[in-house]
Amino acid sequence: MSRDFELEPGVRPGADLPQNATLRRLSKSLNWINRQMLRLSMVALVLTSVVLTYSVLTRYLFKVPTDWQDEASVFMLVGAIFLCTAYVQAQRGHVGIEALAALLPAGVNRVRRIIVDCASTLFCGFFCWKSWTLFYEAWSEGQTTSSSFAPPLWIPYGLMAVGMTLLALQLLLQSTIELTGADSQEKPK
């Protein structure tokens, strides 16, 4: 299955929004937030390339050290990666075994997808909790990196925590929709 870049993700590729009004509102809200995080991440990637290009040029041409550029670039890349995970999940764009899905009957494949989504939700929920505890520790203890630039560590931990929160919410929404069958259309009798 080919995954094209879109700024308007659905709950699943090719699926309509859920029929349940509450889940539909939650889905639309989360999709809007995911698009904003995607846009922010795009800007971060462009800025990272500018910072790294600047660093290379100033080091090579002027022999001027730049001790801040590595950490600034890493922080922006961490943010871009983690903030986009929920968007990618909304597209079902994470790495998966497509061959298995194609071989299984529809009912078995639905059960497989529910089990994977629920297990992923639990794992990402735990990761989310740990990310927030790391953020809190870095914030309350004033932790910084060990470089001469010494930016605060709450920045990457905060980006990681927000990204994992969005991913856990996206997975929870998808799991809820799958478990309740809220995305199925009413069939005429």
C-alpha positions in Angstrom: 0.0 0.0 0.0 1.5 3.4 -1.0 1.4 6.1 1.6 1.1 9.6 0.0 1.8 12.7 2.0 -1.3 14.4 3.1 -2.0 17.3 5.5 -5.6 16.0 6.1 -5.2 12.6 7.9 -8.1 10.4 8.6 -8.5 7.9 11.5 -7.3 5.2 9.0 -6.4 5.6 5.4 -9.6 5.4 3.4 -11.9 5.3 6.4 -14.5 7.9 7.1 -14.7 9.7 10.4 -16.4 7.6 13.2 -20.2 7.7 13.3 -20.2 8.3 17.1 -20.5 12.0 17.6 -18.0 12.2 20.5 -15.4 10.0 18.8 -15.9 12.1 15.6 -15.2 15.3 17.5 -12.2 13.8 19.3 -10.9 12.5 16.0 -11.2 15.9 14.3 -9.6 17.7 17.2 -6.7 15.2 17.3 -6.3 15.4 13.5 -6.1 19.2 13.7 -3.4 19.0 16.5 -1.5 16.4 14.6 -1.4 18.6 11.5 -0.1 21.6 13.5 2.6 19.4 15.0 3.5 18.2 11.5 3.8 21.8 10.3 6.0 22.7 13.3 8.2 19.7 12.6 8.6 20.8 9.0 9.9 24.1 10.2 12.2 22.4 12.7 13.7 20.3 10.0 14.4 23.3 7.7 15.9 25.2 10.7 18.1 22.2 11.5 19.4 22.1 8.0 20.1 25.8 8.2 21.9 25.5 11.5 24.0 22.6 10.3 24.9 24.3 7.1 25.9 27.4 9.0 28.0 25.4 11.3 29.9 23.6 8.5 30.5 26.9 6.6 31.7 28.8 9.7 34.0 26.0 10.8 35.5 25.4 7.3 35.7 29.0 6.0 36.4 31.0 9.2 37.7 28.4 11.5 35.2 29.5 14.1 33.9 26.8 16.5 30.2 26.5 17.0 29.5 24.7 20.3 25.8 25.2 20.2 24.8 23.9 16.8 25.0 20.1 17.6 22.7 20.3 20.6 20.3 22.7 18.9 20.1 20.4 15.9 19.6 17.3 18.1 16.8 19.1 20.1 15.0 20.1 16.9 15.3 16.6 15.5 14.0 15.0 18.7 11.1 17.4 18.6 10.4 16.7 14.9 10.5 13.0 15.3 8.3 12.7 18.4 5.8 15.4 17.5 5.1 13.7 14.2 4.5 10.2 15.6 0.7 10.7 16.2 0.3 12.0 12.6 2.1 9.0 11.2 0.0 6.7 13.3 -3.2 8.4 12.1 -2.2 7.5 8.6 -1.2 3.9 9.8 2.1 4.8 8.3 4.4 3.1 10.8 6.3 0.1 9.7 4.1 -2.9 9.6 3.9 -6.3 8.0 1.5 -5.8 5.1 1.9 -9.3 3.8 0.4 -10.8 6.9 -2.6 -8.4 6.7 -3.2 -9.3 3.0 -3.2 -13.1 3.8 -5.6 -13.1 6.8 -9.4 -13.1 6.5 -11.0 -9.7 7.3 -12.3 -10.8 10.7 -9.0 -12.3 11.8 -7.1 -9.2 10.5 -9.5 -7.0 12.5 -8.7 -9.0 15.7 -5.0 -8.8 14.9 -5.2 -5.0 14.4 -7.1 -4.6 17.7 -4.5 -6.6 19.6 -1.7 -4.7 18.1 -3.4 -1.3 18.7 -4.2 -2.2 22.4 -0.6 -3.5 23.0 0.8 -0.3 21.3 -1.5 1.9 23.4 -0.3 0.3 26.6 3.4 0.6 25.6 3.1 4.2 24.5 1.1 5.1 27.6 4.0 3.8 29.7 6.5 5.6 27.5 4.4 8.8 27.9 4.3 8.5 31.7 8.1 8.0 31.8 8.7 10.9 29.5 6.7 13.2 31.7 8.6 12.0 34.8 11.9 12.7 33.0 10.6 16.2 32.0 9.6 16.9 35.6 13.0 15.8 37.0 14.9 17.9 34.4 12.7 20.9 35.1 12.7 20.7 38.9 16.4 19.8 39.3 17.5 22.3 36.6 19.3 19.6 34.6 21.4 20.7 31.6 23.6 19.0 29.1 27.3 18.7 29.9 28.5 20.9 27.1 29.7 24.5 27.4 26.5 25.6 25.8 24.5 23.7 28.5 20.9 24.0 27.3 18.3 22.7 29.7 17.3 19.1 29.3 13.6 19.8 30.0 13.4 21.0 26.3 14.0 17.6 24.6 12.2 15.7 27.4 9.2 18.0 27.1 9.1 17.5 23.3 9.3 13.8 23.8 6.6 13.8 26.4 4.2 15.9 24.3 4.9 13.7 21.2 4.3 10.4 23.2 1.1 11.9 24.8 -0.3 12.6 21.3 0.8 9.2 20.1 -0.8 7.4 23.1 -4.0 9.4 22.5 -4.1 8.6 18.8 -3.6 4.9 19.6 -6.3 5.0 22.3 -8.7 6.7 19.9 -8.0 4.1 17.2 -8.3 1.2 19.6 -11.6 2.6 20.9 -13.0 3.0 17.4 -11.9 -0.5 16.5 -13.3 -2.1 19.7 -16.7 -0.3 19.6 -17.1 -0.6 15.8 -17.8 3.1 15.8 -16.4 3.5 12.3 -18.7 1.1 10.6 -21.5 2.5 8.5 -25.1 1.7 9.2 -26.2 -1.0 6.7 -29.7 -0.9 5.4 -31.8 -3.9 6.2 
